Amino acid sequence: MRSRYSAYTLGHVPYLLSSWHPSTRPAELSLDAGVKWLGLEVRDHRALDTDRAEVEFVARSRLAGRGQRLHECSRFVREAGQWLYVDGDLL
């Protein structure tokens, strides 16, 4: 989760796509260059089994001077030793 947040702050699209599960990964991803990321708070982490987990987080950002919050419960799976983002529910 933290590595994906860092990739968003740095605009590292290749990493975001490579850490996204192929079943839900978009064909392409464009990031808004005007977003300034302000912080990440991981609120909860639940291991569902050895290869599935959920992470609840709040990511704060600012766009055009306006503050935003992304509060999500994300689902991850581990394949070949790598954790991949599957999807999430906005909270």
URNOR-V582321 format. One record per helix or strand of 2 or more residues. SS is the DSSP state (alpha for helix, beta for strand). FROM is the first residue (numbers start at 1). TO is the last residue. If there is no record, write none. Layout:
# URNOR-V582321
{{SS & FROM & TO} {SS & FROM & TO}}
This chain:
# URNOR-V582321
{{alpha & 2 & 10} {alpha & 13 & 18} {beta & 35 & 49} {beta & 52 & 63} {beta & 66 & 79} {beta & 82 & 90}}
